[in-house]
Amino acid sequence: MQISIKPFSSSEVESLAELSQNTFIESHGHSATATDIQDYIDDHFNTRALLKALNDPNIYFFKIVFDNQLAGYSKLIVDQPHPLTEISPIAKFERLYLLKDFYGYGLGKELLKHNIEIARTHHQKAFWIFVWTENENGLKFYEKNNFKIIGDHNFKISDQHSNPNFVMLKLL
């Protein structure tokens, strides 16, 4: 079992777009109409939007590779305050997605640990994240890793649909 975690480079934007789209469909594809999901993907996981984020010095995308296969990714935004906490500086742990074929290998925990170290090198005091209230496995994962629910958020998929999310916080 070989695991590596490395930053995504701008030259890998196509790979990041494909992985982002696939993991979002696997995790949220059933949460709204197919049209709403596709519109969200088209808006947020296109190469133009992802390239802009990859070139932002406060945003970090990491890929996790398991036995030479791309298994998932994360997105961390440093210095990203949230109105439900006065902790500063604080990072938004915006994404931690694995392809379903790679669940159960401890990859999420490895990717989380890596992002914690990156946040600490940027002197962040905490993380916050949105977690869909129906994502039982995700909620268990974050609670097991000392994230606490601090509020609610309606995650907008489209003008017609939002998914209820918890805002969760982890002190670093």
Order of alpha helices (4+ residues) and beta strands (2+ residues): beta-alpha-alpha-alpha-beta-beta-beta-alpha-beta-alpha-beta-beta
